[in-house]
Amino acid sequence: MNDLDVVRALSALAQQTRLQIFRQLVVAGSQGMTPTRLAEALSLQGTALSFHLKELMQAGLITQERDGRNLIYRAAFSTMNELLAYLTVNCCDGQPCELVEVSNACTTC
């Protein structure tokens, strides 16, 4: 992941609705969610949701798959993990972090 990719991802997440959408898709895991379920879960109108989904897709943070007549959106866990790795690559000046109870980035999704 390069600096431009990181800026693009962080910019996409620096908006409350997009952050909520992304977090909802992280919770949904590999099953993902349809736009209808996302809109219901977050009390969003379809047009607003569509705009935000497009922004998250352009940032590489979510994926879209067609399943019959439905679109399924999923968090792009590989991108999320790359972003976290980029942000923490030199954390704690090379010493073990003293963070308590921090789970590893998602590797099973």
N, C-alpha and C positions, 0 to 999 in steps of 0.2 A: 504494500500500500504506500503510495507516495503522498506528499504534502497536499496536492490538489484533491486527491480522493478523500483525504481526511477532512479538509475544509468543506468539501461538498457534503459529506456525511454529517458533520457537526452542524452545518448550516441548515440542513433538512431537519435535524432534530431540535434545533433552536426555535421551535414554534410549538406551542402547547398542544394543539390538536394533532400535529404529526407525531409528537412524542407519545401521546396517548394511543394513537393508532399503532405505532411501532411496539409499544409495550404490550398492547392487547394481542398482537400477533406473536410476540415472544411467548406469552402465556399460552396461546393456542398451540404452540409447538409445530411439529411436522404436519399435523392435520390441517392447519391453516384455517382461514375463514372466508366466507363469501362476503361481498360488499353489503348485502342485506343484513347479515349477522353482525358485521362491524358497525353498521349504521345504528342498528338497534342497541347494541352493547354500549355505544358511546353517545347515543342520542344526537346523531348527526343527520343532516339532510344529504341526500344522494349526490347532489351537485358539489357540495363542499367536500364530501368524502372523496369523490372522484378526483378533484383537484389535488388533494393532499396525497392520495395514493400515487398519482403521477409524479409528484415531487420526490416521494420516497423511493420510487422505482428508478428515477433518474440518478439518485444518489447511490443506488446499488444496495439499499438497505432492505428492500423487500423484493419478492419475486411474484410473478403472476402465472398461473397455469389454467388452461381451459379444461374443464371436466364436463363434457356434454354441453349443456346450455349454461353452465355456471362458470364463473371465474373464481379461482381460489387464490387468495393472497397468503403468502407466508413470509415470516422474517427470514432474511438472508443471514443465517447464523455464521457462515464463513466470513462474511463481511464484518459482522458485529465482532467476531473474535479477532479479526485482523485489526480493526479499529482499537479495540482494547489493548491488543499487543503493542500497537504503535504508540499509544498513549502511555504505556507503562514500561517500555523497553529499557529505560535507564532509571527506573524508580529507585529510590532509597540509596542513591550513589553506589549501586552495586552490592549493597548489603541486603541481607534478608529483611523483608518488610515486617513490621511489627503489627500488621493488621490482624485482627482477631475475627474468626468465623467468616471469612470471605470465601465464597464458593468459587470453584474454577469456572471459567467461561464454558458455555454449553458445548459439549462435544458429542452428545448423543442425538442431537436434533438434525 
